[in-house]
Amino acid sequence: LAHSGFWTPLVLGLAALVGAWRLQLGNHASAFDVLSLQRLSEVLLVWGAGWWALAWVSEVLRFAPVSLQATLLLAVASLSVALWTLLALRLKWSSLGLLCTLLIPAAGVVMLTGWHSRYHPAASFGWLAWAAVFVVHFVSLKRLAPTLLVRAVSTAHVLGCWLLIGVLALELRYGLLLLSEQYNAWRWLGWAILPSLYLVLMAAPRTWPWPVSAYPREYRLYAAAPLALLMLGWFWLANAASDGTAEPLPYMPLINPLELGLLFALFGVYVWSRSAMTPLAIRKDYAEHATQLIAGVSLFVFFTALVMRTAHHWGGVPFEVDALLESMLVQAGLSIVWTLMALSLMIGGHLRHRREVWLIGAALIGVVVAKLFFVELSNRGGLARIVSFIGVGVLLLVVGYFAPLPPKRAEAVPESEKPAPETEGVSS
């Protein structure tokens, strides 16, 4: 700190900040003077904050070890915003309070600049610096909220929520990375557990403490909607790209770490989508059908990939698209699993009197039958083909017995059109 390279920009920044403070005070002869001097005060405020940041950032990058640079930059940002928050409250300076909302974007930039393949936020006292960042962020927002623009407060809460989830997810990813030097299922899970848990919590009807209780739309809708899209994309990508290996644990269908994580992510997206219908003002029937369609298609892809992962681990089929599609073991498994899914849809549609669900199951049965003739039948004998035909045939008999086509729902008849009940005479 004892050199002009630090004090020159720092003094320039302090002078600009003092000038900005004085310009937003003072006595003005006309409204035009107030407007023009206020604009000049805001320019000087940004100018002074830039010099202040340059002085500290250049000093950290010049003298601090590389491993400590991110931690020190976060500490400087937290202390600066804490000081500015106190000044903004004491001086009733709303523009300086607005500047305090830039803590989260600045912390995000620091995290991106320090990124590497094995980055984890808690390294080199980073846990302490990140804790300071989020404490200062939430305290300053709570204290400065009455003086700030509503849109600025809303944006700061959403960005802070995303960064907090991102930091925790990165730390969890690193912990799972230690288990997965050569195994990919743990690496996939590190990205999805916390965002999926957040979606489940935000879908819960209970009242959460501040800040969720004070800003429910920001946390339950604005922050959660991009996470839901992200988790849905992660579900499809991980389902297609990962073979489910999670050693030292053996692969077990449906109860291995990858597939449990996939189901949890899809569950989070589904329950949040249902809870978001009311605040989004979407017609409940349309939103319900869209949500069920997305969940149904995702589950179909999930069980299809599950069959392929099982054939890879238990049948020795290489986890490659061409090899999997050419394997009769995979084709037999797909026929039986798809028929079981169709059976579930048709029985469910029959019990709940929903013809559209039953018809979807019937269409899936048609796909299975077509696959039996064009794929299994085109291959020469083998136990897999025999099991496929027998299994599908038995399941079709079950469908025909337990799940016939449900009748159409009777339309409600108005009370005025209902026939009057006949009255019987009472014999004396």
Residue, then its C-alpha position, 0 to 999 in steps of 0.5 A: l500500500a505504500h506507493s503512488g500506484f495505489w494512493t493515486p487512484l484511491v485519492l482520485g476515487l475518494a475526491a470524486l465520491v466526496g464531490a458526488w455527495r456534495l453535489q446531491l446536497g446544496n441549495h439550488a435556484s431552480a428545478f433545472d439546477v437540481l436535475s443537472l447537478q443530480r445527473l453530474s453527481e451520479v456521473l461522479l459517483v460512478w467515476g469515483a467507484g471505478w477509481w476506488a475499485l481500480a486501486w484495490v484490484s490492481e493492488v491485490l493482483r500486483f502483490a497477492p499470491v494467485s491462490l489468494q487473489a479471489t479471496l482478497l477481491l471478495a473481501v475488498a468488495s464486501l468491506s467496500v459495500a458494507l462501508w457504502t451501506l453505512l454511509a448511504l443510510r447515514l447520509k440518506w444517499s439513495s444513489l450510493g445505496l443503488l451502487c451497493t446492489l452491484l456487490i453480487p455482479a462483482a462477486g460473480v465476475v470474481m468467480l468467473t475469473g478464478w474459474h478452473s476445472r477443479y475450482h471450488p469456492a471454499a479454497s484458500f479461506g474462500w468460505l469466509a469471503w463468500a460468507a461475508v459477501f452474502v451476509v453483506h448482500f442480504v443485510s444491505l438489501k434489507r436496510l436499504a430497501p426503503t430507499l431503492l427502486v423496486r426493480a433494483v431490489s428485485t433484480a438484486h434478490v434474484l441475482g443473489c439467489w442464483l449466485l448463492i445456489g451456484v456457489l453451493a453447487l460448485e462446492l458440492r460438485y468439487g466434493l463429488l469430484l473427489l469420488s470421481e476421478q474416472y467415473n462420470a455419474w458423480r460429476w453429473l450429480g454435482w450440478a443438479i442436487l441443489p437446484s432441484l432441491y431449491l425447486v422443491l422447496m419453492a413449490a412447497p406451500r409453507t411460508w419461508p422466512w425473510p427474504v422469501s416471505a418478503y419477496p415471494r415472486e422473486y424467489r418462487l418465480y423469477a429465480a426458479a423459472p430459469l433453474a427449472l429450464l436448466m434442470l430439464g435440460w440437464f435431465w435430458l443431457a445427463n440421461a443421454a450422455s452418462d452410462g450411470t457408472a458410479e463406482p465404488l457403488p455397483y450399478m443397480p437399475l433405478i436405485n443408482p445415484l445417477e437415476l435417483g438424481l434424474l428422478f429427483a430433478l424431474f420431480g423438482v421441475y414437475v412440482w414447481s411447474r404445478s405451483a407456478m400456474t397461479p402466479l403466471a396466470i395460466r389456464k389450469d387445464y392447459a398448464e396441467h396438460a403441458t406439464q404432464l406431457i413434458a413429464g411423460v415424454s421425459l419419463f419415456v426417455f428416462f426408461t428407454a435410457l435405463v434399459m440401455r444402461t442396464a444392458h451396458h452394465w449387465g449384458g456387456v453391450p458397449f455404451e454406444v448408440d449403434a451397438l445399443l440399437e443393434s443389440m437384441l437384448v436392448q430391443a427385447g428390453l425396450s419392448i417389455v418396458w414400453t409395454l409396461m408403460a403402456l399398460s400403466l397408462m391404459i389401466g390408469g386411464h381406465l380407472r380415472h375415466r380418461r380416454e386420452v391417457w388410455l389412447i396414448g397407451a394404446a398408441l404406444i402398444g401400436v409402436v411396440v407391435a410394429k417394432l416386434f414385426f420390423v425389428e425383432l422378427s427381422n432378426r434370426g432366433g435367439l432367447a431375447r427375441i422369444v422372451s420379447f414376443i412372449g412378454v409382450g403377448v402376456l402383457l397385451l392379454v393383461v391390457g385387454y382384460f383389466a383396461p378396456l377403453p373407458p367410456k366418454r365422460a358424460e356432459a353435465v346436464p343443467e338442472s332446468e333440463k333434468p326430468a322431474p322425478e315421478t311421484e308415486g301415489v300413497s294408498s290410504 
